[in-house]
Amino acid sequence: MSREARVEAGFLLRQVQAGETLSMPDSRAMPSIGQGCHELRITDAQQRVEWRVIYCVGKLAIGILDVFEKKTKTTPKNTITNCRRRFAAFKKEDTP
């Protein structure tokens, strides 16, 4: 991930931390993973790559479930499986 793409991802995550609700084209909901899960959509013009940051908004924190290079139209099944497992673990820890 280029520096510019990392800066963009950080900027968007900071907006989420501030309580903003992001929408397309920056973010979209990922209900297939769990309630409160979303996908940041980062275009890395320098490397000509699309990146995805799967995150969830909890009560106490924002959890980053995965970061991957988007190569196909659909999210890989193993990525969804891993994110569901990580989301379940995140929910257990994110209780006030």
C-alpha positions in Angstrom: 0.0 0.0 0.0 1.5 3.3 -1.0 1.9 6.2 1.5 -0.9 8.1 -0.1 -3.3 5.1 0.2 -2.3 4.7 3.9 -2.9 8.4 4.5 -6.4 8.1 2.9 -7.2 5.0 5.0 -6.1 6.8 8.1 -8.1 9.9 7.3 -11.3 7.8 6.7 -10.8 5.8 9.9 -10.3 9.0 11.8 -13.7 10.2 10.5 -15.2 7.0 11.8 -13.6 7.5 15.2 -15.1 11.0 15.3 -18.5 9.4 14.9 -19.1 10.1 11.3 -21.1 7.7 9.2 -19.3 7.1 5.9 -21.1 6.0 2.7 -20.3 5.1 -0.9 -17.9 5.5 -2.5 -15.7 5.6 0.6 -17.4 2.8 2.6 -20.2 0.3 2.4 -21.8 -1.9 5.0 -20.8 -5.6 5.2 -23.8 -7.3 6.9 -22.5 -10.6 5.6 -19.8 -10.3 8.3 -21.9 -8.8 11.1 -23.8 -5.8 12.3 -21.7 -2.7 12.4 -19.2 -4.1 9.9 -18.1 -2.0 6.9 -15.6 -2.0 4.1 -13.4 1.0 3.4 -12.7 1.3 -0.3 -9.2 2.8 -1.0 -8.0 3.5 -4.5 -4.2 3.4 -4.7 -3.5 5.4 -7.9 0.2 5.1 -7.4 0.2 1.3 -7.4 -3.0 1.0 -9.5 -4.5 -1.2 -6.9 -7.8 -1.3 -5.0 -7.5 -1.9 -1.3 -10.2 -2.9 1.2 -10.1 -2.3 4.9 -12.8 -4.3 6.7 -13.7 -2.7 10.0 -16.4 -2.8 12.7 -17.6 -0.1 15.0 -18.0 -1.2 18.5 -19.1 0.4 21.8 -15.5 1.1 23.0 -13.4 0.8 19.9 -13.1 0.4 16.1 -11.8 -3.0 15.1 -9.8 -3.6 11.9 -10.7 -7.1 10.8 -8.7 -7.3 7.6 -6.9 -5.4 5.0 -6.5 -6.9 1.5 -6.0 -6.1 -2.1 -9.2 -6.3 -4.1 -8.7 -8.4 -7.2 -12.2 -9.5 -8.0 -15.7 -8.1 -7.8 -16.6 -10.3 -4.8 -14.9 -10.5 -1.5 -13.1 -13.8 -1.1 -14.9 -16.4 1.0 -11.9 -17.0 3.2 -11.7 -13.3 3.9 -15.3 -13.3 5.0 -14.8 -16.4 7.2 -11.7 -14.8 8.8 -13.5 -11.5 9.4 -16.5 -13.3 11.0 -14.2 -15.1 13.4 -12.3 -11.9 14.2 -15.6 -10.0 14.6 -16.9 -12.6 17.1 -13.7 -12.2 19.1 -13.9 -8.4 18.9 -17.5 -8.4 20.2 -16.5 -10.4 23.3 -13.8 -7.8 24.1 -15.9 -4.7 23.3 -18.1 -4.7 26.3 -18.2 -1.7 28.7 
